[in-house]
Amino acid sequence: MLRILAKDAVLIDAPNAVAFRNLLSEMEFPVPKPRQTAPTREQVEIIVRQAQKDGYRSVAITTLAQFELIERRIHIIGYWENKVWKPGWEWSAIDWRGPTATWAIRYFQTKNDLVLREFDLKTVPELLALLQSVPEAERWGPVIVAERQRRKANRLPWHEGHYANVFRAICRRAEIPDTVWSMDMRAAGGTEADLIPTVTDRMLQDGFGHADPKTKDHYRRLKQRNAGEVVRLRQKAREE
């Protein structure tokens, strides 16, 4: 963020901006250690139930979608940039109308390049049920609407900071430890997939939507379990 600030400062010809940018180019910043927390499916389900109990269907949908579809939260709830909302999920991206509705969703990840994401929501019945519980009169615009804004004509989505605070409050009422973050839901889904022997590395990469095959390794939170499994399989092979 400092480098972006320095670049913008040079563009507007701020005093000493060039020197500041050059100074930053020579500096190295420590990279935060990757998180190791991976909530279990049981914990995810507890959070989803508590969110529904507390009247936050939007949080329940988002949490379950992050986990089941191995998706970033930002691509589900959208985000605000300079007071402009960048879309997340929109009802127009879901085939939900009429008796022939397929309940397929089609959208793009936008963090780096555009990455097409397409899912048959019927394969995740709990998530499908939550979406189908939204009254048809409200199925327009953003799918994830902050409950406090539901009655407003503009149907404002969440600000990420407020969403995170509400998520934390829901987790505490559900007695989920503070070490579990909303952002961990995606890693939880990826970690569960990583434990399935028939899920290949390429399948896991595509499941995350990563162009770089190395990126998925940041989300594999049970590497020590895999190391132990290698030992177990070697012993089994020797015995056979």
Summary of the structure (lengths in Angstrom):
residues: 240
radius of gyration: 21.0
end to end distance: 55.4
largest distance: 73.2
contacts: 620
relative contact order: 0.14
helix: 52%
strand: 9%
